[in-house]
């Protein structure tokens, strides 16, 4: 295993760990009143300080390894779903920021709008991450 692949896998692990943590926190706050919710500042802090840097490292190390990759069908599925996961997670991070912004402004309507949008984008993002992980794992052992 190369150093770049090792760093890539660690970054993916951190990214997936963030997503799993966020899912648990989001579900735990699902029925909490807007003013009592802690999810907006917590989720934005996780995104800003851990998840977004992990995604950037994942993308950078992935790009470094592309030249030497064997472009099998499984690898192409991993690349396509990985790119989709990065794009969807970028949209999700924007919705998390906007929800946080409206939370700090005490704007419940804006908060609710981005909360719902985040839930919808988050489901698609999580699905793409799972497919990319499975394809990547199968590609490593194939």
RADATA-V483027 format. One record per residue. N is the residue number from 1. RES is the residue in one small letter. PHI is phi in whole degrees, -180 to 180 (* if undefined). PSI is psi in degrees with one decimal (NA if undefined). BURIAL is 1 if it has 24 or more other ideal C-beta (glycine too) atoms within 12 Angstrom, else 0. Layout:
BEGIN
n:N res:RES phi:PHI psi:PSI burial:BURIAL
n:N res:RES phi:PHI psi:PSI burial:BURIAL
END
This chain:
BEGIN
n:1 res:x phi:* psi:131.1 burial:0
n:2 res:x phi:-79 psi:163.3 burial:0
n:3 res:x phi:-64 psi:-39.8 burial:0
n:4 res:x phi:-64 psi:-43.5 burial:0
n:5 res:x phi:-63 psi:-41.1 burial:0
n:6 res:x phi:-60 psi:-47.8 burial:0
n:7 res:x phi:-63 psi:-39.6 burial:0
n:8 res:x phi:-59 psi:-47.7 burial:1
n:9 res:x phi:-66 psi:-38.2 burial:1
n:10 res:x phi:-64 psi:-44.9 burial:0
n:11 res:x phi:-62 psi:-41.2 burial:1
n:12 res:x phi:-62 psi:-42.7 burial:1
n:13 res:x phi:-61 psi:-41.1 burial:0
n:14 res:x phi:-66 psi:-44.0 burial:1
n:15 res:x phi:-60 psi:-50.2 burial:1
n:16 res:x phi:-64 psi:-38.0 burial:1
n:17 res:x phi:-62 psi:-39.7 burial:0
n:18 res:x phi:-63 psi:-47.1 burial:1
n:19 res:x phi:-61 psi:-44.6 burial:1
n:20 res:x phi:-62 psi:-43.3 burial:0
n:21 res:x phi:-62 psi:-43.2 burial:0
n:22 res:x phi:-65 psi:-38.8 burial:1
n:23 res:x phi:-61 psi:-45.7 burial:1
n:24 res:x phi:-62 psi:-45.2 burial:0
n:25 res:x phi:-65 psi:-43.0 burial:1
n:26 res:x phi:-61 psi:-45.7 burial:1
n:27 res:x phi:-65 psi:-36.1 burial:0
n:28 res:x phi:-68 psi:-23.5 burial:0
n:29 res:x phi:-105 psi:7.6 burial:1
n:30 res:x phi:-54 psi:-43.6 burial:0
n:31 res:x phi:-107 psi:20.2 burial:0
n:32 res:x phi:-87 psi:139.7 burial:0
n:33 res:x phi:-56 psi:143.9 burial:0
n:34 res:x phi:-47 psi:-48.1 burial:0
n:35 res:x phi:-74 psi:-21.7 burial:0
n:36 res:x phi:-95 psi:-7.0 burial:0
n:37 res:x phi:-72 psi:139.3 burial:1
n:38 res:x phi:-109 psi:0.5 burial:0
n:39 res:x phi:-66 psi:-38.4 burial:1
n:40 res:x phi:-60 psi:-53.8 burial:1
n:41 res:x phi:-69 psi:-35.1 burial:0
n:42 res:x phi:-66 psi:-49.3 burial:1
n:43 res:x phi:-64 psi:-40.6 burial:1
n:44 res:x phi:-65 psi:-38.7 burial:1
n:45 res:x phi:-65 psi:-42.1 burial:0
n:46 res:x phi:-62 psi:-46.1 burial:1
n:47 res:x phi:-60 psi:-50.3 burial:1
n:48 res:x phi:-66 psi:-42.3 burial:0
n:49 res:x phi:-98 psi:-20.8 burial:0
n:50 res:x phi:-126 psi:-56.2 burial:1
n:51 res:x phi:-68 psi:-49.2 burial:1
n:52 res:x phi:-62 psi:-44.9 burial:1
n:53 res:x phi:-60 psi:-38.0 burial:0
n:54 res:x phi:-65 psi:-39.8 burial:1
n:55 res:x phi:-65 psi:-43.1 burial:1
n:56 res:x phi:-62 psi:-41.8 burial:0
n:57 res:x phi:-65 psi:-41.0 burial:1
n:58 res:x phi:-59 psi:-47.4 burial:1
n:59 res:x phi:-64 psi:-47.2 burial:1
n:60 res:x phi:-62 psi:-48.2 burial:0
n:61 res:x phi:-69 psi:-35.6 burial:1
n:62 res:x phi:-61 psi:-43.8 burial:1
n:63 res:x phi:-62 psi:-39.0 burial:0
n:64 res:x phi:-62 psi:-30.4 burial:0
n:65 res:x phi:-91 psi:-8.3 burial:1
n:66 res:x phi:-62 psi:-38.9 burial:0
n:67 res:x phi:-60 psi:-36.8 burial:0
n:68 res:x phi:-95 psi:4.7 burial:0
n:69 res:x phi:-79 psi:147.6 burial:0
n:70 res:x phi:-88 psi:119.2 burial:0
n:71 res:x phi:-84 psi:66.6 burial:0
n:72 res:x phi:-77 psi:168.0 burial:0
n:73 res:x phi:-60 psi:-43.0 burial:0
n:74 res:x phi:-62 psi:-41.1 burial:0
n:75 res:x phi:-65 psi:-41.6 burial:1
n:76 res:x phi:-63 psi:-39.3 burial:0
n:77 res:x phi:-62 psi:-43.1 burial:0
n:78 res:x phi:-61 psi:-45.0 burial:1
n:79 res:x phi:-65 psi:-46.9 burial:1
n:80 res:x phi:-64 psi:-47.4 burial:0
n:81 res:x phi:-72 psi:-30.9 burial:1
n:82 res:x phi:-65 psi:-43.7 burial:1
n:83 res:x phi:-63 psi:-42.9 burial:1
n:84 res:x phi:-61 psi:-40.7 burial:1
n:85 res:x phi:-63 psi:-41.5 burial:1
n:86 res:x phi:-65 psi:-45.2 burial:1
n:87 res:x phi:-64 psi:-48.7 burial:0
n:88 res:x phi:-64 psi:-36.9 burial:1
n:89 res:x phi:-69 psi:-31.4 burial:1
n:90 res:x phi:-66 psi:-42.7 burial:0
n:91 res:x phi:-64 psi:-42.9 burial:1
n:92 res:x phi:-61 psi:-41.5 burial:1
n:93 res:x phi:-62 psi:-38.1 burial:1
n:94 res:x phi:-63 psi:-43.4 burial:1
n:95 res:x phi:-66 psi:-35.2 burial:1
n:96 res:x phi:-65 psi:-43.4 burial:1
n:97 res:x phi:-63 psi:-45.8 burial:1
n:98 res:x phi:-64 psi:-39.5 burial:1
n:99 res:x phi:-62 psi:-42.5 burial:1
n:100 res:x phi:-62 psi:-44.4 burial:1
n:101 res:x phi:-58 psi:-48.4 burial:0
n:102 res:x phi:-68 psi:-31.9 burial:1
n:103 res:x phi:-63 psi:-45.7 burial:1
n:104 res:x phi:-68 psi:-25.1 burial:0
n:105 res:x phi:-89 psi:0.9 burial:0
n:106 res:x phi:59 psi:36.2 burial:0
n:107 res:x phi:-103 psi:93.6 burial:0
n:108 res:x phi:-66 psi:-34.9 burial:0
n:109 res:x phi:-67 psi:-45.6 burial:0
n:110 res:x phi:-65 psi:-40.0 burial:0
n:111 res:x phi:-59 psi:-48.7 burial:1
n:112 res:x phi:-63 psi:-39.0 burial:0
n:113 res:x phi:-60 psi:-50.2 burial:0
n:114 res:x phi:-77 psi:-25.2 burial:1
n:115 res:x phi:-64 psi:-46.6 burial:1
n:116 res:x phi:-65 psi:-43.9 burial:0
n:117 res:x phi:-61 psi:-40.3 burial:1
n:118 res:x phi:-63 psi:-41.7 burial:1
n:119 res:x phi:-59 psi:-44.0 burial:1
n:120 res:x phi:-68 psi:-47.0 burial:0
n:121 res:x phi:-67 psi:-38.4 burial:1
n:122 res:x phi:-61 psi:-36.7 burial:1
n:123 res:x phi:-64 psi:-46.7 burial:0
n:124 res:x phi:-64 psi:-41.7 burial:0
n:125 res:x phi:-61 psi:-47.0 burial:1
n:126 res:x phi:-61 psi:-41.3 burial:1
n:127 res:x phi:-62 psi:-43.4 burial:0
n:128 res:x phi:-66 psi:-38.8 burial:1
n:129 res:x phi:-62 psi:-44.3 burial:1
n:130 res:x phi:-62 psi:-46.9 burial:0
n:131 res:x phi:-63 psi:-44.1 burial:1
n:132 res:x phi:-63 psi:-40.3 burial:1
n:133 res:x phi:-63 psi:-46.0 burial:1
n:134 res:x phi:-63 psi:-48.1 burial:0
n:135 res:x phi:-63 psi:-42.3 burial:1
n:136 res:x phi:-65 psi:-42.0 burial:1
n:137 res:x phi:-65 psi:-44.6 burial:0
n:138 res:x phi:-65 psi:-35.6 burial:0
n:139 res:x phi:-66 psi:-35.4 burial:1
n:140 res:x phi:-68 psi:-36.3 burial:0
n:141 res:x phi:-92 psi:-10.4 burial:0
n:142 res:x phi:-75 psi:NA burial:0
END
